[in-house]
Amino acid sequence: DAGLSKAGFPAGFYYGWDMTTDIVDYAFGIPVIEKGVFEGVDYQQVSGTNQAKTIFINDLYSNRKNAHQFLQRHLTSTGLGVVFPGLEIYMKGALSEFPDEQGATRLVYRYEEK
């Protein structure tokens, strides 16, 4: 136990996802209150006021590619540019109405006007 204070749900950071080849540039992180605690650990603050968000209810994180594609296509079809990293925030079990066999994932993409 390192004595760190968790500041939210675990998250996946999608720096890029080639939807044709399914090659993903991805990192996993857990938000913490403390900063600079471990030598060699990359601490990154993700911010941005223009965000598109949705909650994806799924069976243990299958078909999440479709949810990412939907959100990315929605942004680009409305003339907006996707700003990476995109985030997956893993909320499984956070809300009692989700059965055990389902997961709840919040997808967040920052965007910019082109």
VENTAKA-V749025 format. One record per residue. RES is the residue in one letter. PSI is psi as a letter, one per 40 degrees, with the letter a starting at -180 (NA if undefined). OMEGA is omega in whole degrees, -180 to 180 (999 if undefined). D_FIRST is the distance of its C-alpha to the first C-alpha in Angstrom with 2 decimals. Layout:
{{RES:PSI:OMEGA:D_FIRST} {RES:PSI:OMEGA:D_FIRST}}
This chain:
{{D:h:-178:0.00} {A:e:179:3.79} {G:f:180:5.55} {L:i:178:7.81} {S:h:178:10.61} {K:h:-176:12.07} {A:e:-179:15.79} {G:a:-179:17.46} {F:i:172:17.96} {P:i:-176:17.02} {A:i:171:20.07} {G:h:180:22.24} {F:h:-179:24.24} {Y:h:180:27.73} {Y:e:177:29.41} {G:i:179:32.37} {W:h:176:33.63} {D:h:-175:36.97} {M:e:179:38.22} {T:d:-177:40.97} {T:e:-177:39.03} {D:f:175:35.67} {I:h:-174:33.93} {V:h:170:30.84} {D:h:-164:29.08} {Y:i:173:25.67} {A:i:180:22.07} {F:i:179:19.08} {G:i:174:16.69} {I:h:-179:14.45} {P:h:178:15.64} {V:i:180:13.49} {I:d:-178:15.07} {E:i:178:14.04} {K:i:176:16.09} {G:f:-176:16.22} {V:d:-176:12.69} {F:h:175:12.79} {E:h:179:16.09} {G:e:179:17.83} {V:h:179:16.32} {D:h:176:19.15} {Y:h:-175:18.80} {Q:h:176:21.71} {Q:h:179:23.21} {V:h:-179:25.42} {S:i:179:28.24} {G:h:-176:31.83} {T:d:-180:34.14} {N:h:-177:36.05} {Q:h:171:33.92} {A:h:-175:35.03} {K:i:172:32.73} {T:i:173:33.07} {I:h:-178:31.12} {F:h:176:31.66} {I:h:-172:31.74} {N:i:179:31.70} {D:g:178:31.33} {L:f:170:27.84} {Y:f:173:28.11} {S:i:177:31.47} {N:f:180:34.12} {R:d:177:31.83} {K:d:-179:34.02} {N:d:179:36.85} {A:d:177:34.95} {H:d:180:34.12} {Q:d:-180:37.76} {F:d:-177:39.03} {L:d:178:37.17} {Q:d:-180:38.05} {R:d:177:41.67} {H:d:-179:41.97} {L:d:-177:41.00} {T:d:180:43.29} {S:d:177:46.14} {T:e:176:46.19} {G:e:180:46.49} {L:i:178:42.94} {G:h:178:40.82} {V:h:178:37.30} {V:h:179:34.75} {F:i:11:31.80} {P:i:167:28.92} {G:i:-177:29.31} {L:i:165:26.26} {E:h:179:25.26} {I:h:-171:22.96} {Y:h:-174:21.83} {M:e:-175:22.60} {K:h:178:23.21} {G:e:-178:23.23} {A:d:180:23.00} {L:h:-170:26.63} {S:e:-177:27.99} {E:e:179:31.26} {F:h:177:29.83} {P:i:-178:30.39} {D:d:-176:27.68} {E:e:179:29.54} {Q:i:175:29.46} {G:i:175:26.99} {A:h:-178:27.15} {T:h:174:26.58} {R:h:174:27.56} {L:h:-180:29.32} {V:h:173:29.81} {Y:h:171:32.18} {R:i:179:33.33} {Y:i:177:37.05} {E:i:176:39.80} {E:h:-179:43.52} {K:NA:999:45.61}}
